[in-house]
């Protein structure tokens, strides 16, 4: 295993999954960082059993974007070459990590983004309809406005070239973080590749929290964050370097 890559896993109340995910991830990554985002269940207790991992603990729930920001900072501070991010609810399979490692070794991308909706793949019927539709609308909008050619705007299973993270400044703490990320990726012309990953929804009833559980409110929030980031600085009109890696 290449010791220059770090796997980061944001968690919030994941006592049901965290031990299994970490044990499976250890098969593929020696360096693992878990960001415990103010868990109130037994997640923190479970993490104490894993003495070979790095843990950042938030005293209260600060949000998905804040957790990823911590991971970006940690990876840069410790001079890793690549940062892989994945969720802890078993929607992302650690067994796909070697596919990211292979893609990283090609050395032709700055961001390798998982896609659950590659062109030509049938969509699993277990996907909540509102989530799929919002993803579809946002993905289409990002492609049109930013000159991207992606198929999945919201997949958190990604690999980032750490040197490229110096161009990324995440200040959105919650689930709208990808809106800010994609604008900044396009702004500086980072090379993007998509990597097909399996579509899994173990618990379609999981909540975003508060008003964001309303799909219309959630969509409006995403669009507002996008426009705010677009207004921060003009995005180049040229098409970003984007492609899709083979799924085999």
Residue pairs with C-beta under 8 A, 6 or more apart in sequence:
1 28
1 29
1 30
2 81
2 82
2 101
3 30
3 31
4 80
4 81
4 82
5 29
5 31
5 80
5 81
5 82
5 83
5 84
5 101
5 104
5 159
6 29
6 31
6 32
6 33
6 71
6 74
6 75
6 78
6 80
6 82
6 83
6 84
7 25
7 28
7 29
7 31
7 32
7 33
7 83
7 84
7 85
7 86
7 97
8 32
8 33
8 34
8 35
8 68
8 71
8 74
8 75
8 83
8 84
8 85
8 86
9 21
9 22
9 25
9 32
9 33
9 34
9 35
9 85
9 86
9 87
9 88
10 34
10 35
10 37
10 64
10 67
10 68
10 71
10 85
10 87
10 88
11 18
11 34
11 35
11 36
11 37
11 39
11 43
11 47
11 88
12 36
12 37
12 38
12 39
12 43
12 61
13 39
13 40
13 41
13 43
14 21
14 39
14 41
14 43
14 88
14 89
15 39
15 41
15 42
15 43
15 45
15 46
17 88
17 89
17 90
18 34
18 43
18 46
18 47
18 88
19 46
19 49
20 90
21 88
21 90
21 94
22 32
22 34
22 50
22 53
24 94
24 95
25 32
25 86
25 94
25 97
26 32
26 52
27 94
28 94
28 95
28 97
28 98
28 101
29 84
29 97
31 54
31 80
32 52
32 53
32 54
33 53
33 54
33 55
33 56
33 71
33 74
33 75
34 47
34 50
34 53
34 54
34 55
34 56
34 88
35 55
35 56
35 58
35 67
35 68
35 70
35 71
36 43
36 44
36 47
36 55
36 56
36 57
36 58
37 58
37 61
37 62
37 63
37 64
37 66
37 67
38 58
38 59
38 60
38 61
38 62
44 57
47 53
47 55
54 74
56 67
56 70
56 74
58 66
58 67
62 173
63 173
63 174
63 175
63 177
64 156
64 173
64 174
64 175
64 177
65 170
65 171
65 172
65 173
65 174
65 175
65 176
65 177
65 180
66 173
66 174
68 85
68 170
68 177
69 170
69 171
69 173
71 83
71 85
72 83
72 160
72 165
72 168
72 170
75 83
75 160
75 162
75 165
76 162
76 165
76 166
79 162
80 162
81 161
81 162
81 163
82 104
82 159
82 160
82 161
82 162
83 159
83 160
83 162
83 165
84 97
84 100
84 158
84 159
84 160
85 156
85 157
85 158
85 159
85 160
86 92
86 94
86 97
86 156
86 157
87 156
87 157
89 202
89 203
89 206
90 200
90 202
91 200
91 201
91 202
92 114
92 156
92 157
92 197
92 200
93 197
93 198
93 200
96 114
96 157
96 197
96 198
99 195
99 197
100 112
100 157
100 159
100 195
103 109
103 112
103 159
103 193
103 195
103 245
104 112
104 159
106 245
108 191
108 193
109 161
109 191
109 192
109 193
110 160
110 161
110 164
110 190
110 191
110 192
111 158
111 159
111 160
111 161
111 164
111 185
111 190
111 191
111 192
111 193
112 158
112 159
112 192
112 193
112 194
112 195
112 245
113 150
113 152
113 155
113 157
113 158
113 192
113 193
113 194
113 195
114 152
114 155
114 156
114 157
114 158
114 194
114 195
114 196
114 197
115 150
115 151
115 152
115 155
115 194
115 195
115 196
115 197
115 244
116 152
116 155
116 196
116 197
116 198
116 199
117 123
117 135
117 151
117 152
117 199
118 151
118 194
118 196
118 244
118 247
119 151
119 244
121 196
123 132
123 199
124 199
124 200
124 201
126 201
126 204
127 199
127 201
127 204
128 201
128 204
130 215
133 215
134 215
134 218
134 219
134 222
135 152
135 153
135 154
137 219
138 153
138 154
138 179
138 219
138 222
138 226
139 150
139 151
139 152
139 153
141 223
141 226
142 148
142 150
142 153
142 182
142 226
143 149
143 150
145 226
145 230
145 235
146 182
146 183
146 186
146 235
146 240
147 186
147 237
147 238
147 239
147 240
148 182
148 186
148 192
148 240
148 242
149 239
149 240
149 242
149 243
150 182
150 192
150 194
150 242
151 194
151 244
152 194
153 178
153 182
154 178
155 197
157 197
160 168
164 188
164 190
167 184
167 187
167 188
167 190
168 181
168 184
168 185
169 184
170 177
170 180
170 181
171 180
172 179
172 180
172 225
174 212
175 208
175 212
175 218
176 221
176 222
176 225
179 222
179 223
179 225
179 226
179 229
180 225
180 226
180 229
183 226
183 229
183 230
183 235
184 229
185 192
185 240
186 235
186 236
186 240
187 233
187 235
187 236
189 236
189 238
189 240
189 241
190 240
190 241
191 240
191 241
191 242
192 240
192 241
192 242
192 243
193 242
193 243
193 244
193 245
194 242
194 243
194 244
194 245
195 244
195 245
195 247
196 244
196 245
196 247
207 213
208 218
211 217
212 218
212 221
